[in-house]
């Protein structure tokens, strides 16, 4: 087929650095409105696989992976090309969905409204049965965990009281599902006057953290009281971590569709917490958002179980904050 569209093509090498190899090394052919080709080019520079953009000269579609981005803005002839690719054996799907499967997180720099407008693709949002099962598991798991961790909780309460003055429990407003604020509970891990100068990000080696606090944060014992939030229905065992509104207002200016994470209940633990190391910056928040959006889109009981196992590993080996 002649390149009659006059859009040209370019090829970029991925230099994606991660602990896991990407699922395959096949070249990906991407088709998008010409004005968006540069945007895609800038994003895929971070990847290790080859991507060819807007090459309409292909005639052999055998075993080809063809992705489209904002296909509604393509011309009739360009959309016909994609249909023909499907007819002749190419694997055709939206670019962001393909990258979800290949990378294990959602490329938020390429998100646009149509990604969120197919609610049936988000089983956790559209299937009432999924929501009921998740809620039942939350209640059963929370009660069981509160009983099992009671000795650790009692010891933690005693040590907090001995080390520093102030309340045992730390209470703070966080934004939950549907942007409704609630009061999150944690064992206090910082000095009582930690925010006398106003709200600020918690850092990895925060000087405000007490000796007991350092240990319970690293083992995530400080999160145990949040099981009460789960029983009350304000949180889930697994989901995006709840953030403070003062930070959300800044983050949503920098991160596309940041508030979509509030479509589900926040979690005591989550995919972002077990897949991405602790961080307290805009860049860290972007990476965690990639995993949060992926979790909401691809939620399943199996994924929840995997996250729980990874969380246990984090606790046992002290890999937390």
The 8 nearest C-alpha neighbors of each residue, nearest first, counted from 0:
[[1, 56, 58, 57, 2, 55, 3, 59],
 [2, 0, 56, 3, 55, 57, 4, 58],
 [1, 3, 56, 55, 4, 5, 0, 54],
 [2, 4, 1, 5, 55, 56, 0, 6],
 [3, 5, 6, 2, 55, 77, 7, 1],
 [6, 4, 3, 7, 2, 55, 8, 53],
 [7, 5, 4, 53, 33, 8, 54, 2],
 [6, 8, 5, 54, 53, 9, 2, 4],
 [9, 7, 54, 52, 53, 51, 6, 10],
 [8, 10, 51, 52, 11, 7, 53, 54],
 [9, 11, 51, 50, 49, 52, 12, 8],
 [12, 10, 50, 49, 44, 13, 9, 40],
 [11, 13, 49, 47, 48, 44, 14, 46],
 [47, 46, 14, 12, 48, 45, 44, 15],
 [13, 15, 47, 46, 45, 16, 12, 44],
 [14, 16, 46, 45, 47, 13, 17, 44],
 [17, 15, 14, 18, 46, 47, 45, 19],
 [18, 16, 19, 15, 20, 21, 14, 102],
 [19, 17, 20, 16, 21, 15, 274, 275],
 [18, 20, 17, 21, 16, 22, 102, 103],
 [21, 19, 22, 18, 17, 23, 16, 102],
 [22, 20, 23, 101, 102, 19, 24, 47],
 [21, 23, 101, 20, 24, 102, 100, 19],
 [24, 22, 21, 25, 101, 48, 20, 26],
 [23, 25, 48, 26, 22, 21, 49, 47],
 [26, 24, 23, 27, 48, 49, 64, 63],
 [25, 27, 49, 50, 24, 48, 28, 64],
 [26, 28, 50, 64, 65, 51, 29, 25],
 [29, 27, 65, 51, 50, 52, 66, 64],
 [28, 30, 66, 52, 67, 65, 53, 51],
 [31, 29, 67, 53, 52, 68, 66, 28],
 [30, 32, 68, 67, 33, 69, 70, 35],
 [31, 33, 34, 35, 73, 72, 36, 30],
 [34, 32, 36, 35, 31, 6, 53, 37],
 [33, 35, 32, 36, 37, 38, 31, 6],
 [36, 34, 38, 33, 37, 32, 39, 31],
 [37, 35, 39, 33, 38, 34, 40, 31],
 [36, 38, 40, 39, 35, 41, 34, 33],
 [39, 37, 35, 41, 40, 36, 42, 34],
 [38, 40, 42, 36, 41, 37, 43, 35],
 [39, 41, 37, 38, 43, 42, 36, 44],
 [40, 42, 38, 39, 44, 43, 37, 45],
 [43, 41, 39, 40, 44, 45, 38, 108],
 [44, 42, 45, 46, 40, 41, 39, 13],
 [43, 45, 13, 42, 46, 41, 40, 11],
 [46, 44, 15, 43, 14, 13, 42, 47],
 [13, 47, 45, 15, 14, 43, 44, 48],
 [13, 48, 46, 14, 15, 12, 49, 45],
 [47, 49, 13, 24, 46, 12, 50, 26],
 [50, 48, 26, 12, 11, 27, 13, 10],
 [49, 51, 27, 10, 26, 11, 28, 52],
 [50, 52, 10, 28, 9, 29, 27, 8],
 [51, 53, 29, 8, 9, 54, 30, 28],
 [54, 52, 30, 8, 55, 29, 6, 7],
 [55, 53, 8, 56, 52, 7, 57, 51],
 [54, 56, 2, 57, 53, 4, 1, 0],
 [55, 57, 2, 0, 1, 54, 58, 3],
 [58, 56, 55, 59, 0, 54, 60, 1],
 [57, 59, 0, 60, 56, 55, 84, 1],
 [60, 58, 61, 57, 87, 63, 84, 62],
 [59, 61, 89, 63, 88, 87, 84, 58],
 [62, 60, 63, 88, 59, 89, 87, 90],
 [63, 61, 89, 60, 64, 88, 90, 59],
 [62, 64, 89, 60, 61, 65, 90, 27],
 [63, 65, 90, 27, 89, 28, 91, 66],
 [66, 64, 91, 28, 90, 29, 27, 63],
 [67, 65, 29, 94, 92, 93, 91, 28],
 [66, 68, 30, 93, 94, 29, 70, 31],
 [67, 69, 31, 70, 94, 93, 30, 66],
 [70, 68, 71, 72, 31, 67, 32, 73],
 [69, 71, 73, 72, 68, 67, 31, 78],
 [70, 72, 69, 73, 74, 78, 68, 32],
 [73, 71, 70, 69, 32, 74, 31, 68],
 [74, 72, 70, 71, 32, 77, 78, 75],
 [73, 75, 77, 76, 78, 72, 71, 32],
 [74, 76, 78, 77, 79, 73, 80, 72],
 [77, 75, 79, 74, 78, 80, 73, 4],
 [78, 76, 80, 74, 79, 75, 73, 81],
 [77, 79, 81, 75, 80, 76, 73, 74],
 [80, 78, 76, 82, 77, 81, 75, 83],
 [79, 81, 77, 83, 78, 82, 84, 76],
 [82, 80, 84, 78, 83, 79, 85, 77],
 [81, 83, 79, 85, 84, 80, 86, 78],
 [84, 82, 86, 80, 85, 81, 79, 87],
 [83, 85, 81, 87, 89, 82, 86, 60],
 [84, 86, 89, 82, 83, 87, 88, 91],
 [87, 85, 83, 84, 88, 82, 89, 81],
 [88, 86, 84, 85, 60, 89, 83, 61],
 [87, 89, 85, 61, 86, 60, 84, 90],
 [90, 88, 63, 85, 60, 84, 62, 64],
 [89, 91, 64, 65, 63, 85, 88, 92],
 [92, 90, 65, 66, 89, 85, 64, 93],
 [91, 93, 66, 94, 67, 97, 65, 90],
 [94, 92, 67, 66, 96, 95, 68, 97],
 [93, 95, 66, 97, 67, 96, 68, 98],
 [94, 96, 98, 97, 93, 99, 106, 109],
 [97, 95, 99, 93, 98, 94, 100, 92],
 [96, 98, 94, 99, 95, 100, 93, 101],
 [97, 99, 101, 95, 100, 96, 102, 94],
 [100, 98, 96, 105, 104, 97, 103, 102],
 [101, 99, 98, 97, 103, 102, 96, 104],
 [100, 102, 98, 99, 22, 103, 21, 97],
 [101, 103, 104, 99, 98, 100, 21, 105],
 [104, 102, 99, 100, 101, 105, 293, 98],
 [105, 103, 290, 293, 99, 289, 102, 106],
 [106, 104, 289, 99, 293, 107, 292, 290],
 [105, 107, 108, 109, 289, 104, 95, 110],
 [108, 106, 110, 109, 105, 289, 255, 288],
 [107, 109, 106, 110, 255, 42, 254, 105],
 [110, 108, 107, 106, 111, 95, 39, 42],
 [111, 109, 107, 108, 114, 112, 106, 255],
 [112, 110, 113, 114, 109, 115, 69, 255],
 [111, 113, 114, 115, 116, 110, 256, 69],
 [114, 112, 116, 115, 111, 117, 69, 110],
 [115, 113, 112, 116, 111, 110, 117, 95],
 [116, 114, 113, 112, 117, 118, 111, 121],
 [115, 117, 113, 118, 114, 112, 119, 120],
 [118, 116, 119, 120, 115, 114, 113, 121],
 [119, 117, 120, 121, 116, 125, 115, 124],
 [120, 118, 121, 117, 125, 122, 124, 126],
 [119, 121, 118, 117, 122, 296, 125, 297],
 [122, 120, 296, 119, 118, 124, 123, 125],
 [123, 121, 125, 124, 126, 120, 119, 298],
 [122, 124, 121, 125, 129, 126, 298, 130],
 [125, 123, 122, 121, 126, 118, 263, 262],
 [124, 126, 122, 119, 123, 118, 121, 127],
 [125, 127, 129, 122, 128, 124, 123, 130],
 [126, 128, 130, 129, 131, 125, 124, 123],
 [127, 129, 131, 130, 126, 132, 133, 123],
 [130, 128, 132, 126, 127, 131, 123, 133],
 [129, 131, 127, 133, 128, 132, 134, 123],
 [130, 132, 134, 128, 133, 129, 127, 135],
 [133, 131, 135, 129, 134, 130, 128, 136],
 [132, 134, 130, 136, 131, 135, 137, 129],
 [133, 135, 137, 131, 132, 136, 130, 138],
 [136, 134, 132, 138, 137, 133, 131, 139],
 [137, 135, 133, 139, 134, 138, 140, 132],
 [136, 138, 134, 140, 135, 139, 236, 141],
 [137, 139, 141, 135, 230, 136, 140, 142],
 [140, 138, 136, 142, 141, 137, 143, 135],
 [139, 141, 143, 137, 138, 142, 136, 144],
 [142, 140, 144, 138, 226, 143, 139, 137],
 [143, 141, 145, 139, 144, 140, 138, 146],
 [142, 144, 140, 146, 141, 145, 147, 139],
 [145, 143, 147, 141, 146, 142, 148, 140],
 [144, 146, 142, 148, 143, 147, 149, 141],
 [147, 145, 149, 143, 144, 148, 142, 150],
 [148, 146, 144, 145, 149, 143, 150, 151],
 [147, 149, 145, 151, 146, 150, 144, 152],
 [148, 150, 152, 146, 151, 147, 145, 153],
 [151, 149, 153, 152, 148, 154, 147, 146],
 [152, 150, 154, 148, 149, 153, 155, 220],
 [151, 153, 149, 155, 150, 154, 156, 148],
 [154, 152, 156, 150, 155, 151, 149, 157],
 [155, 153, 157, 151, 156, 152, 150, 158],
 [154, 156, 152, 158, 157, 153, 151, 159],
 [157, 155, 153, 159, 154, 158, 167, 152],
 [156, 158, 154, 160, 155, 159, 161, 153],
 [159, 157, 161, 155, 160, 156, 162, 154],
 [160, 158, 156, 162, 161, 157, 155, 167],
 [159, 161, 157, 158, 162, 163, 156, 164],
 [160, 162, 158, 159, 163, 157, 164, 156],
 [163, 161, 159, 160, 158, 164, 211, 209],
 [162, 164, 160, 161, 159, 165, 190, 191],
 [165, 163, 160, 191, 166, 162, 161, 190],
 [164, 166, 191, 163, 167, 160, 190, 159],
 [165, 167, 168, 169, 164, 187, 160, 191],
 [168, 166, 187, 186, 156, 159, 160, 169],
 [167, 169, 186, 187, 166, 185, 170, 184],
 [168, 170, 187, 185, 186, 184, 167, 171],
 [171, 169, 184, 183, 182, 168, 185, 172],
 [170, 172, 182, 183, 173, 169, 184, 181],
 [171, 173, 182, 181, 183, 180, 243, 174],
 [174, 172, 243, 242, 180, 181, 241, 182],
 [175, 173, 180, 178, 179, 242, 243, 241],
 [174, 176, 179, 178, 180, 265, 261, 264],
 [175, 177, 261, 264, 263, 178, 262, 179],
 [176, 178, 261, 179, 262, 175, 263, 264],
 [179, 177, 176, 175, 174, 261, 180, 258],
 [180, 178, 175, 177, 174, 176, 181, 173],
 [181, 179, 174, 173, 175, 172, 178, 182],
 [180, 182, 172, 173, 183, 174, 179, 175],
 [181, 183, 172, 171, 170, 173, 184, 180],
 [182, 184, 171, 170, 172, 181, 173, 225],
 [185, 183, 170, 225, 224, 169, 168, 182],
 [186, 184, 169, 224, 222, 221, 168, 187],
 [185, 187, 221, 168, 169, 167, 188, 224],
 [186, 188, 169, 168, 167, 189, 185, 212],
 [212, 187, 189, 208, 209, 186, 211, 213],
 [190, 188, 208, 209, 207, 187, 212, 193],
 [189, 191, 193, 192, 207, 209, 208, 188],
 [190, 192, 165, 193, 189, 164, 166, 163],
 [193, 191, 195, 190, 194, 189, 207, 196],
 [194, 192, 190, 191, 207, 195, 189, 196],
 [195, 193, 197, 196, 192, 198, 199, 191],
 [194, 196, 192, 197, 193, 198, 191, 199],
 [197, 195, 194, 198, 193, 199, 192, 207],
 [198, 196, 194, 195, 199, 193, 192, 200],
 [199, 197, 194, 196, 200, 245, 195, 246],
 [198, 200, 197, 201, 194, 196, 246, 202],
 [199, 201, 279, 202, 198, 280, 246, 205],
 [202, 200, 205, 199, 279, 203, 204, 278],
 [203, 201, 205, 204, 279, 200, 278, 277],
 [202, 204, 205, 320, 278, 201, 277, 279],
 [205, 203, 202, 206, 208, 201, 207, 320],
 [204, 206, 202, 207, 203, 208, 201, 189],
 [207, 205, 208, 204, 209, 202, 189, 203],
 [206, 208, 205, 189, 190, 193, 209, 188],
 [209, 207, 189, 206, 212, 205, 188, 213],
 [208, 210, 212, 189, 211, 188, 213, 190],
 [211, 209, 213, 212, 208, 214, 162, 188],
 [210, 212, 214, 209, 213, 215, 159, 188],
 [188, 213, 211, 209, 215, 210, 214, 208],
 [212, 214, 210, 216, 211, 215, 209, 208],
 [215, 213, 217, 211, 212, 216, 218, 210],
 [214, 216, 220, 218, 212, 221, 219, 217],
 [217, 215, 219, 213, 214, 218, 320, 221],
 [216, 218, 319, 320, 214, 317, 215, 219],
 [217, 219, 314, 317, 215, 216, 220, 319],
 [220, 218, 216, 221, 215, 217, 222, 314],
 [219, 221, 215, 222, 218, 223, 216, 152],
 [220, 222, 186, 219, 215, 185, 223, 216],
 [221, 223, 220, 185, 219, 225, 224, 267],
 [224, 222, 225, 220, 221, 226, 185, 145],
 [225, 223, 226, 185, 184, 227, 222, 186],
 [226, 224, 228, 227, 184, 223, 222, 185],
 [225, 227, 229, 224, 141, 228, 223, 230],
 [228, 226, 230, 225, 229, 224, 231, 141],
 [229, 227, 225, 231, 226, 233, 230, 234],
 [228, 230, 234, 226, 232, 235, 227, 231],
 [229, 231, 227, 232, 138, 228, 226, 141],
 [232, 230, 228, 229, 233, 227, 234, 226],
 [233, 231, 229, 230, 234, 228, 235, 134],
 [234, 232, 228, 231, 229, 264, 175, 181],
 [235, 233, 229, 265, 264, 266, 228, 232],
 [236, 234, 266, 229, 237, 264, 265, 137],
 [235, 237, 266, 267, 137, 268, 229, 234],
 [238, 236, 266, 269, 268, 235, 267, 303],
 [237, 239, 266, 265, 269, 240, 235, 264],
 [240, 238, 265, 266, 291, 269, 241, 260],
 [239, 241, 265, 266, 238, 242, 267, 268],
 [242, 240, 265, 173, 174, 175, 239, 243],
 [243, 241, 173, 174, 240, 244, 247, 246],
 [242, 244, 173, 245, 246, 174, 247, 172],
 [243, 245, 247, 246, 174, 248, 242, 173],
 [244, 246, 243, 247, 248, 249, 198, 242],
 [247, 245, 249, 244, 248, 243, 250, 242],
 [248, 246, 244, 250, 249, 245, 251, 243],
 [247, 249, 246, 251, 250, 245, 244, 252],
 [250, 248, 246, 247, 252, 251, 253, 245],
 [249, 251, 247, 253, 252, 248, 254, 246],
 [250, 252, 254, 257, 253, 249, 248, 247],
 [253, 251, 250, 249, 254, 248, 255, 257],
 [252, 254, 250, 251, 255, 249, 281, 285],
 [253, 255, 251, 257, 250, 252, 285, 256],
 [256, 254, 257, 107, 251, 253, 108, 110],
 [257, 255, 258, 259, 254, 251, 110, 260],
 [256, 258, 251, 259, 255, 254, 260, 250],
 [257, 259, 260, 256, 261, 251, 178, 262],
 [260, 258, 261, 257, 262, 256, 292, 263],
 [261, 259, 258, 262, 257, 263, 239, 291],
 [262, 260, 176, 263, 259, 177, 258, 178],
 [261, 263, 260, 259, 176, 177, 264, 124],
 [264, 262, 261, 176, 265, 260, 238, 295],
 [263, 265, 176, 234, 235, 175, 238, 266],
 [266, 264, 238, 239, 234, 241, 240, 175],
 [267, 265, 238, 237, 235, 236, 268, 240],
 [266, 268, 236, 237, 225, 235, 240, 222],
 [269, 267, 237, 266, 236, 272, 238, 240],
 [268, 270, 238, 237, 272, 271, 239, 266],
 [269, 271, 273, 272, 274, 290, 306, 291],
 [270, 272, 287, 290, 274, 269, 275, 273],
 [271, 273, 269, 270, 274, 275, 268, 276],
 [274, 272, 270, 271, 275, 309, 310, 269],
 [275, 273, 271, 272, 270, 276, 290, 287],
 [274, 276, 271, 272, 273, 277, 287, 286],
 [277, 275, 278, 274, 272, 273, 319, 320],
 [276, 278, 320, 275, 203, 279, 319, 272],
 [279, 277, 283, 280, 276, 203, 202, 284],
 [278, 280, 202, 200, 283, 201, 277, 281],
 [279, 281, 283, 282, 278, 284, 200, 285],
 [280, 282, 284, 283, 285, 250, 279, 253],
 [281, 283, 285, 280, 284, 286, 279, 278],
 [284, 282, 280, 286, 285, 278, 281, 279],
 [283, 285, 281, 287, 282, 286, 288, 280],
 [286, 284, 288, 282, 283, 287, 281, 254],
 [287, 285, 289, 283, 288, 284, 282, 290],
 [288, 286, 271, 284, 290, 289, 285, 291],
 [287, 289, 291, 285, 286, 290, 292, 284],
 [290, 288, 105, 286, 287, 104, 292, 291],
 [289, 291, 293, 104, 271, 287, 288, 292],
 [292, 290, 288, 294, 293, 239, 289, 271],
 [293, 291, 295, 294, 289, 290, 288, 296],
 [292, 294, 290, 105, 296, 104, 291, 295],
 [295, 293, 291, 297, 298, 292, 296, 290],
 [294, 296, 292, 298, 293, 297, 291, 121],
 [297, 295, 121, 293, 294, 298, 292, 120],
 [298, 296, 294, 295, 293, 299, 121, 122],
 [299, 297, 294, 295, 296, 123, 302, 122],
 [300, 298, 302, 301, 303, 297, 123, 122],
 [299, 301, 303, 302, 304, 298, 133, 305],
 [300, 302, 304, 299, 303, 305, 298, 306],
 [301, 303, 305, 299, 304, 300, 306, 298],
 [304, 302, 300, 306, 301, 305, 307, 299],
 [303, 305, 307, 301, 302, 306, 300, 308],
 [306, 304, 302, 308, 307, 303, 309, 301],
 [305, 307, 309, 303, 304, 308, 310, 270],
 [306, 308, 310, 304, 305, 309, 311, 303],
 [309, 307, 311, 305, 310, 306, 312, 304],
 [310, 308, 312, 306, 307, 311, 273, 313],
 [309, 311, 313, 307, 312, 308, 306, 273],
 [312, 310, 314, 308, 313, 309, 315, 307],
 [311, 313, 309, 315, 310, 314, 316, 308],
 [312, 314, 318, 310, 311, 316, 315, 317],
 [313, 315, 218, 311, 317, 312, 316, 310],
 [316, 314, 312, 313, 317, 311, 218, 318],
 [317, 315, 313, 318, 314, 312, 218, 319],
 [318, 316, 218, 314, 217, 319, 315, 313],
 [317, 319, 313, 316, 217, 314, 320, 218],
 [320, 318, 217, 317, 218, 313, 219, 216],
 [319, 217, 216, 277, 203, 318, 219, 218]]
